[in-house]
Amino acid sequence: PTYLVSIAATVYSKFSQTYTKIAGGTMPIDHYVYPEDLLNAQFSFAALPAMITFYAQKFGEYPFVEDKYGMSEFPWGGAMEHATNTSYGYQLINGLHNYDYIMAHELSHQWWGDSVSPQTWADIWLNEGFATYSEALWFENLGGAASYRNYMNSFWRSSFSGSVHNPSDLFGATVYDKGGWVQHMLRHVVGDTKFF
């Protein structure tokens, strides 16, 4: 998708991880970080190969498996899901795992947003709702049903009014959080086998 093109240029340190494809073989996971953040990034990004494996098992093979995945540090407080390479804010690289949910969110966009994109901005909730819900799925993978429920209940209890379709704020709580709750509801209604 053309709205996801990004260029990042600075003096980077590069390090790599490896993802093992469902059908066998490997794919590189290449990261570009500021030299002073290299050690912290190696620890903060440690879960990424397992995340790719988990989402590939849930959603189908990583969509760009013949290319790569990776993250590039940039001077912003958040993150952005560019196809095959996420821009990841420098403040999130701290040598801890307290921002794994952001890493999971942005990674899941490779499936929901980068590979499958909405036809119009009115349906942006599909991108963000699936990605927000994917955060909860990652925590369910780590800690079971209780972890999943705790994540859903503690992080998504914001006020979101209006419809997820064509909301007045394209990138507000209605799109992210209510969009995630729609996925939760759909999973409950159709069951895990049909949902996944």
N, C-alpha and C positions, 0 to 999 in steps of 0.2 A: 504493500500500500504506500502510495507516494507521500502521504502525510507523516510517515514514520521514518523518513530519511534523516540521517544525522551525520555530521562530520565532527570529529574530535581530534584536535592536534595540540600536542604539548610534548614535553619530555616525559615519557611513560616508562615504567618498568613493566615487563610482561611476565606473566606466569600462566601455566596451563594445567588443566585437569583433563580427565578422559571420561567420556560416557560410552558405555557398552550398549550397542544397538540391540533391539529386540531380536532381529534376524542374525545377529552376530556381527563382529567387526566393531570398530570404534569410531568415535567422532571427537574432534578436539573441542575443548572448552577453553578459549583464550581470553585472558583478562588483561586489561591495561589500567594501571593505577599509578598514582603519584609515587615516586620512589620512597618518600618518607612514610607511606602507608602500606608498603609491600607486606610486611610481616602481619600487620593487622588484617589486611585483605585475605591473606592465605588462611587465616583462622576464620574470619567472618564468612568467607565463601565456601568453607569446607563441606557444607551440606548440599551444595548445588548438584553434583552428580547423582546423589540419591533422589533429589527432587525431580530431576529430569526422568529418571527411571520410574518413579512413582507416577508422575503425570502421563508418561508414555503407556504405562499399564492401564491407567484409567481412561485416557482419551484417544489412544492410538499413538503410534510412533511419533516422535518429535518431528514436526512438519518440515524442518529444514535440515534433516539428518545427513543429507549429502553435502551440506555446507559446514556449518559450525554453530556454536553458541558462545557467548561470552558477555562480559560486562566491562564498560569503560567508565572510570571515575570522571566526574565533571563537577564544576563549581555551582552546585545547586543543592537545595535541601531535600529533594525528593528523588524520584526515579522515573524513567520513561522507557517504554517497551519498543525499541526499534527492532525490526526484523533481523534476527540472528545476533543482535548485540544490544543489550540494555544499557542505557546511560544511568549510572548509579551515583547518587549524591555523596560527596566527600564526607558529610557529617554522619553517614550511615556506616562508614568503615571505621570501626572502633575496636576490633579484636574481640568482639563478643558476638553472641547470637541473638541479641534482642531485636534485631531487624530482619530476622529470617522471614517473617510474614510479608515484608515488602519484597524480598527476593522471590518468594513463592508467587506473589501477586504478579510481578513483572514477568517472571518466567512463564506463567500460565497464559499470558497474553500471546505467546508464540502460537498457541492453538487458537485462543479466543481474542481476536483482534488483528493479529498479523497474518495468520493463515485463513481464518474465517472472519471477514469484516462485515459490518452492517452496510446496507446499500445507502442509507442516509444517516445523518447525525441524529435524527429523531429516534433511532434505535441504538444509540451508543450504550445504553444500559446493558445490551447483550454482551458487549466487550467487558465493561466494568463489573457487571453483575456476576458473570462467570468468573472473572479474575478474583473478585472479592470472595466469592464462594470457594474458590480454589484454595485460598488461605486456610479456611476452615477444614477442608479436606486434608491438607498437609498436617494440621494438628491432630486430626482424627487418625491419620496414619501413624503419627508418633505416639499418641496416648490413648487411642481407642475412643469409644462413644462418649465417655465422660469429658474427655479433652475437647472433643468436637462441640458438645453442648455448652461447655464453659466458654469456649471461644465465641460461639454464636451469641450467647447471652451477655457476655461482658463487653464485647467490642461493638456490637451492632444495635445498641439500644438508643439510637439517636432519633431525632424527630425528622421524619421524612413525609412530607405531604405531596399530594398530587400523583399523577400517573408516571410510571417509569418510561412510557413512550412519549417522546417529544416534551420533556420537562422544561421548565423555565430556566433551570440551572443545569447545563449539560454535564457538569462535573461536580455535582453536590451529593449530599447524602442520599437523596432519592435514587440517583443513578447507581451509586456504589452499594450502599447498604440495603436499600429496598430491593435492588436488583439481585443481591445475594440472597435475601430472604425468599424471593420468587424461586430461585434455584432450590433452596431448602424445601420449600413447599412442594415443588414439582417432584423432587426425589421422594418425598413422603407419599405423594399421591400415586405415582407410577411404580415405586419400588426400585431397589438398587439395580436389579438386572436390566430393566428397561432404561433406567436413567443413565447408566454407564455404558 
